[in-house]
Amino acid sequence: GYSQQEGIYYDETFAHVARIEAIHLFLAYAAHKDFTTFQMDVKTAFLNIILKEEVCVGQPPGFVSKQYPDHVYALDKALYGLKQEPRAWYDVRSQFLIESGF
């Protein structure tokens, strides 16, 4: 996943993060109301998300087919580390929320 090069394997990166203004507003409100706040660092992996574009990967070392050593795999769903994962997950989640009336 991390050997992907922008412009060759993907066109843009996407990171769904909160804007600093939203964080400041939240913390100010929490302080005003005397709320206890906690911070959490979360690692994310978006597995099995359906990809919109065609993504092909080479055979992993140690699992190369002796019959077809030069073949690649066309992915139907995301694997860990793909740059396309966050955008695909955001699209799926957004569509679900819209369809649910949020």
GROMACS elastic network, one bead per residue, 0.5 to 0.9 nm:
[ bonds ]
;  ai    aj funct       b0    kb
    1     4     6  0.58702   500
    1    79     6  0.81766   500
    1    80     6  0.71634   500
    1    83     6  0.69426   500
    2     5     6  0.82273   500
    2    81     6  0.64900   500
    2    82     6  0.74082   500
    2    83     6  0.79830   500
    4     8     6  0.76000   500
    4     9     6  0.56517   500
    4    10     6  0.76054   500
    4    82     6  0.79572   500
    4    83     6  0.76518   500
    5     8     6  0.55909   500
    5     9     6  0.56312   500
    5    10     6  0.70552   500
    6     9     6  0.59892   500
    6    10     6  0.52993   500
    6    11     6  0.58315   500
    6    12     6  0.69204   500
    6    13     6  0.83000   500
    7    10     6  0.54827   500
    7    12     6  0.77905   500
    8    11     6  0.73485   500
    9    55     6  0.78531   500
    9    83     6  0.85778   500
   10    13     6  0.77019   500
   10    83     6  0.71491   500
   10    84     6  0.72301   500
   12    83     6  0.83848   500
   12    84     6  0.85033   500
   13    83     6  0.64204   500
   13    84     6  0.73727   500
   13    86     6  0.83998   500
   13    87     6  0.79226   500
   14    83     6  0.79078   500
   14    84     6  0.79205   500
   14    85     6  0.87429   500
   14    86     6  0.62322   500
   14    87     6  0.57694   500
   15    86     6  0.65117   500
   15    87     6  0.76155   500
   16    86     6  0.74900   500
   16    87     6  0.82221   500
   16    90     6  0.76888   500
   18    21     6  0.82469   500
   18    22     6  0.64787   500
   18    23     6  0.68894   500
   19    22     6  0.53722   500
   19    23     6  0.66210   500
   19    24     6  0.88938   500
   20    23     6  0.50607   500
   20    24     6  0.61913   500
   20    25     6  0.86161   500
   21    24     6  0.50781   500
   21    25     6  0.61430   500
   21    26     6  0.85799   500
   22    25     6  0.50959   500
   22    26     6  0.61164   500
   22    27     6  0.86099   500
   23    26     6  0.51068   500
   23    27     6  0.61434   500
   23    28     6  0.85259   500
   24    27     6  0.52031   500
   24    28     6  0.60317   500
   24    29     6  0.85468   500
   25    28     6  0.51476   500
   25    29     6  0.61379   500
   25    30     6  0.85276   500
   26    29     6  0.52267   500
   26    30     6  0.61012   500
   26    31     6  0.86098   500
   27    31     6  0.60543   500
   27    32     6  0.84810   500
   27    37     6  0.80171   500
   28    31     6  0.51272   500
   28    32     6  0.60793   500
   28    33     6  0.86494   500
   29    33     6  0.61736   500
   29    34     6  0.83415   500
   29    35     6  0.83452   500
   30    33     6  0.52417   500
   30    34     6  0.58271   500
   30    36     6  0.71817   500
   30    37     6  0.71998   500
   31    35     6  0.61399   500
   31    36     6  0.81175   500
   31    37     6  0.88263   500
   32    35     6  0.77878   500
   45    79     6  0.84677   500
   45    80     6  0.59554   500
   45    81     6  0.76193   500
   45    85     6  0.80586   500
   45    86     6  0.86267   500
   46    49     6  0.64534   500
   46    78     6  0.70578   500
   46    79     6  0.75372   500
   46    80     6  0.67684   500
   46    81     6  0.86930   500
   46    85     6  0.59226   500
   46    86     6  0.69940   500
   46    88     6  0.86260   500
   46    89     6  0.66462   500
   47    50     6  0.89610   500
   47    77     6  0.74002   500
   47    78     6  0.55512   500
   47    79     6  0.56948   500
   47    80     6  0.63092   500
   47    85     6  0.78743   500
   48    51     6  0.88623   500
   48    76     6  0.84240   500
   48    78     6  0.53173   500
   48    79     6  0.70296   500
   49    76     6  0.85121   500
   49    77     6  0.52074   500
   49    78     6  0.53012   500
   49    79     6  0.83906   500
   49    85     6  0.71828   500
   49    88     6  0.65176   500
   49    89     6  0.63194   500
   49    92     6  0.80185   500
   50    75     6  0.89836   500
   50    76     6  0.61815   500
   50    78     6  0.64159   500
   50    85     6  0.89592   500
   50    88     6  0.70405   500
   50    89     6  0.84731   500
   50    92     6  0.86763   500
   51    54     6  0.73024   500
   51    55     6  0.79797   500
   51    75     6  0.80045   500
   51    76     6  0.63718   500
   51    77     6  0.56026   500
   51    78     6  0.63550   500
   51    84     6  0.74672   500
   51    85     6  0.78224   500
   51    88     6  0.62282   500
   52    76     6  0.88507   500
   52    84     6  0.89274   500
   52    88     6  0.74512   500
   53    84     6  0.87849   500
   54    74     6  0.70174   500
   54    75     6  0.71040   500
   54    76     6  0.78633   500
   55    73     6  0.83227   500
   55    74     6  0.58017   500
   55    75     6  0.55363   500
   55    76     6  0.78816   500
   55    78     6  0.88417   500
   56    72     6  0.63018   500
   56    73     6  0.53000   500
   56    75     6  0.58740   500
   57    60     6  0.85239   500
   57    72     6  0.55597   500
   57    73     6  0.52273   500
   57    74     6  0.65721   500
   57    75     6  0.73995   500
   58    64     6  0.88327   500
   58    70     6  0.81567   500
   58    71     6  0.71288   500
   58    73     6  0.62243   500
   59    62     6  0.84905   500
   59    63     6  0.64398   500
   59    64     6  0.54389   500
   59    65     6  0.78533   500
   59    69     6  0.79545   500
   59    70     6  0.82205   500
   59    71     6  0.73483   500
   59    72     6  0.60467   500
   59    73     6  0.70974   500
   60    63     6  0.55123   500
   60    64     6  0.64154   500
   61    64     6  0.62627   500
   64    67     6  0.87838   500
   64    68     6  0.77631   500
   64    69     6  0.57563   500
   64    70     6  0.84723   500
   64    71     6  0.88473   500
   65    68     6  0.51714   500
   65    69     6  0.51358   500
   65    70     6  0.83936   500
   65    71     6  0.82679   500
   66    69     6  0.55737   500
   68    71     6  0.56144   500
   69    72     6  0.86545   500
   75    78     6  0.69737   500
   75    79     6  0.82063   500
   78    81     6  0.84820   500
   78    82     6  0.67379   500
   78    84     6  0.76318   500
   78    85     6  0.60896   500
   78    88     6  0.85296   500
   79    82     6  0.60719   500
   79    85     6  0.77675   500
   80    85     6  0.79014   500
   81    84     6  0.86182   500
   81    85     6  0.75575   500
   82    85     6  0.55837   500
   82    86     6  0.85197   500
   83    86     6  0.71179   500
   83    87     6  0.83189   500
   84    87     6  0.58237   500
   84    88     6  0.62784   500
   84    89     6  0.87845   500
   85    88     6  0.52406   500
   85    89     6  0.61156   500
   85    90     6  0.85688   500
   86    89     6  0.51521   500
   86    90     6  0.60503   500
   86    91     6  0.85868   500
   87    90     6  0.50542   500
   87    91     6  0.61376   500
   87    92     6  0.86785   500
   88    91     6  0.51688   500
   88    92     6  0.63059   500
   88    93     6  0.86763   500
   89    92     6  0.51553   500
   89    93     6  0.60842   500
   89    94     6  0.84379   500
   90    93     6  0.51600   500
   90    94     6  0.59006   500
   90    95     6  0.84320   500
   91    94     6  0.51751   500
   91    95     6  0.60605   500
   91    96     6  0.85851   500
   92    95     6  0.52699   500
   92    96     6  0.62639   500
   92    97     6  0.87780   500
   93    96     6  0.51548   500
   93    97     6  0.62707   500
   93    98     6  0.86830   500
   94    97     6  0.51622   500
   94    98     6  0.61391   500
   94    99     6  0.85601   500
   95    98     6  0.51642   500
   95    99     6  0.61034   500
   95   100     6  0.85033   500
   96    99     6  0.51812   500
   96   100     6  0.60928   500
   96   101     6  0.87772   500
   96   102     6  0.88686   500
   97   101     6  0.63526   500
   97   102     6  0.52818   500
   98   101     6  0.52449   500
   98   102     6  0.54318   500
   99   102     6  0.75833   500
